Amino acid sequence: MRTLKRHVALATLLVLTACAAPPAEVPDTRAADAATIHALVKDWSAAAQAKDAETFVSVYAQSAVLLLEGAPDLAGVEAIREAVNGMMQDPNFDLSFEADAVKVARAGDMAYETGTYSMTMSDPEGTPSTQSGHYVVLWEKQADGSWKVVVDAPVSDPPGEAATEEAAAE
């Protein structure tokens, strides 16, 4: 009986030790994830250039928020779709953007992107008006492994800054 108790105690100890093993380290996929996001940004900008609203909006998560200056926040993909469809109907609409940097969290579930953009729309008189600026986009990895935008926040450069930068470059 004493031997049986020792074996039960030993078995219990082995089971508890096995259960207490540290979790396996999550593989570091940051470089691959950043490359994926860079490719998504290129396709996203190409969709804007093509005025392809559905492809453009497909990058956003269902619960995404688009923060536009001087306008209420657009919460949810349907609100974003409606606004983007309206903007792309403007005959002077032109949007291009490029990522300067993509940083992926070590956990591999979130990333942020920074970059520059240029957007042309019609002013109230119908004349093309271009604004440029910088942006921050927050990406979240979805359950299926895809990346979707959850926050999109463009920030316009101050008026005249683009002209000053162009003059300095000449």
C-alpha positions as CSV (number, residue, x, y, z in Angstrom):
1,M,0.0,0.0,0.0
2,R,2.9,2.3,0.8
3,T,4.4,1.8,-2.6
4,L,1.0,2.5,-4.3
5,K,0.8,5.8,-2.4
6,R,4.3,6.7,-3.6
7,H,3.5,5.9,-7.2
8,V,0.3,8.0,-7.0
9,A,2.2,10.9,-5.4
10,L,4.9,10.6,-8.0
11,A,2.3,10.5,-10.9
12,T,0.5,13.5,-9.4
13,L,3.8,15.4,-9.1
14,L,4.7,14.6,-12.7
15,V,1.2,15.7,-14.0
16,L,1.4,19.0,-12.0
17,T,4.9,19.6,-13.2
18,A,3.9,19.0,-16.8
19,C,0.9,21.4,-16.4
20,A,3.2,24.1,-14.9
21,A,5.5,24.1,-18.0
22,P,6.0,27.6,-19.4
23,P,4.0,28.4,-22.5
24,A,5.8,28.1,-25.8
25,E,7.2,31.3,-27.1
26,V,5.1,33.0,-29.8
27,P,7.1,33.1,-33.1
28,D,8.3,36.5,-34.1
29,T,6.5,37.3,-37.3
30,R,6.9,41.1,-37.2
31,A,9.0,41.4,-40.3
32,A,6.6,39.2,-42.4
33,D,3.6,41.1,-40.9
34,A,5.1,44.5,-41.7
35,A,5.8,43.3,-45.3
36,T,2.1,42.2,-45.6
37,I,0.9,45.5,-44.4
38,H,3.2,47.4,-46.8
39,A,1.7,45.4,-49.6
40,L,-1.9,46.1,-48.4
41,V,-1.1,49.8,-48.3
42,K,0.0,49.8,-51.9
43,D,-3.1,47.9,-53.0
44,W,-5.2,50.3,-50.8
45,S,-3.7,53.4,-52.4
46,A,-4.2,51.8,-55.9
47,A,-7.9,51.3,-55.1
48,A,-8.1,55.0,-54.2
49,Q,-6.4,56.0,-57.4
50,A,-8.8,53.8,-59.4
51,K,-11.8,55.2,-57.4
52,D,-12.7,51.6,-56.5
53,A,-14.7,52.3,-53.3
54,E,-15.5,48.7,-52.5
55,T,-11.9,47.6,-52.6
56,F,-10.8,50.7,-50.7
57,V,-13.3,50.1,-48.0
58,S,-12.6,46.3,-47.7
59,V,-9.4,47.2,-45.8
60,Y,-11.4,48.5,-42.8
61,A,-12.6,46.2,-40.0
62,Q,-16.3,46.2,-39.3
63,S,-15.8,48.4,-36.2
64,A,-13.2,50.8,-37.8
65,V,-13.1,54.5,-37.1
66,L,-12.1,57.1,-39.6
67,L,-11.1,60.4,-38.0
68,L,-11.4,63.3,-40.5
69,E,-10.5,66.9,-39.7
70,G,-13.5,69.2,-39.4
71,A,-16.0,66.3,-39.6
72,P,-17.6,63.9,-37.2
73,D,-15.8,60.6,-36.7
74,L,-17.0,57.9,-39.1
75,A,-17.6,54.9,-36.9
76,G,-18.2,51.5,-38.6
77,V,-17.5,50.2,-42.1
78,E,-20.9,51.3,-43.4
79,A,-20.4,54.9,-42.4
80,I,-16.9,54.8,-43.9
81,R,-18.3,53.2,-47.1
82,E,-21.0,55.9,-47.5
83,A,-18.4,58.7,-47.0
84,V,-15.9,57.2,-49.4
85,N,-18.5,56.6,-52.1
86,G,-19.5,60.2,-51.8
87,M,-15.9,61.5,-52.0
88,M,-15.1,59.3,-55.0
89,Q,-18.1,60.7,-56.9
90,D,-16.3,64.1,-57.0
91,P,-14.8,64.5,-60.5
92,N,-11.7,66.1,-59.0
93,F,-11.2,63.3,-56.4
94,D,-7.7,62.1,-56.3
95,L,-6.1,60.3,-53.3
96,S,-2.7,58.8,-53.0
97,F,-0.7,57.8,-49.9
98,E,2.4,55.9,-49.0
99,A,3.6,54.3,-45.8
100,D,6.8,55.7,-44.3
101,A,6.9,53.1,-41.5
102,V,5.1,50.1,-40.3
103,K,5.7,48.9,-36.7
104,V,4.2,45.6,-35.6
105,A,3.7,44.7,-31.9
106,R,5.8,41.8,-30.6
107,A,2.6,39.9,-29.9
108,G,1.9,40.1,-33.6
109,D,-1.7,41.2,-33.1
110,M,-1.5,45.0,-33.6
111,A,0.5,47.3,-35.8
112,Y,0.6,51.0,-36.7
113,E,1.6,52.6,-39.9
114,T,2.7,56.2,-40.5
115,G,2.9,57.9,-43.9
116,T,2.1,60.8,-46.1
117,Y,-0.9,61.5,-48.3
118,S,-2.2,63.9,-50.9
119,M,-5.9,64.4,-51.6
120,T,-7.6,66.6,-54.2
121,M,-11.3,67.4,-54.0
122,S,-13.5,70.1,-55.4
123,D,-13.9,73.3,-53.4
124,P,-17.3,74.9,-53.1
125,E,-16.8,76.5,-56.6
126,G,-15.9,73.2,-58.2
127,T,-12.2,74.1,-58.5
128,P,-9.8,71.3,-57.6
129,S,-8.2,71.9,-54.2
130,T,-5.4,69.7,-52.9
131,Q,-4.4,69.1,-49.4
132,S,-1.5,67.0,-48.2
133,G,-0.5,65.7,-44.8
134,H,0.6,62.8,-42.7
135,Y,-1.4,60.0,-41.2
136,V,-1.4,57.2,-38.6
137,V,-3.3,54.0,-39.2
138,L,-3.8,51.3,-36.5
139,W,-4.0,47.7,-37.9
140,E,-5.4,44.7,-36.0
141,K,-4.8,41.1,-37.0
142,Q,-8.1,39.3,-37.4
143,A,-8.9,35.7,-36.3
144,D,-8.3,34.5,-39.8
145,G,-4.8,36.0,-39.8
146,S,-5.7,38.9,-42.1
147,W,-4.9,42.5,-41.2
148,K,-7.6,45.2,-41.1
149,V,-7.6,48.9,-40.3
150,V,-9.3,49.7,-37.0
151,V,-8.3,53.5,-36.8
152,D,-7.5,55.7,-39.7
153,A,-6.4,59.3,-38.7
154,P,-5.1,61.6,-41.4
155,V,-3.8,65.0,-40.4
156,S,-3.5,67.9,-42.9
157,D,-0.3,69.9,-43.1
158,P,-0.8,73.5,-42.3
159,P,-1.7,75.7,-45.3
160,G,1.4,76.9,-47.2
161,E,3.6,74.2,-45.7
162,A,3.7,72.2,-48.9
163,A,4.6,75.3,-51.0
164,T,7.4,76.1,-48.5
165,E,8.7,72.5,-48.7
166,E,8.6,72.6,-52.6
167,A,10.4,76.0,-52.7
168,A,13.1,74.6,-50.3
169,A,13.6,71.6,-52.5
170,E,14.2,73.7,-55.6
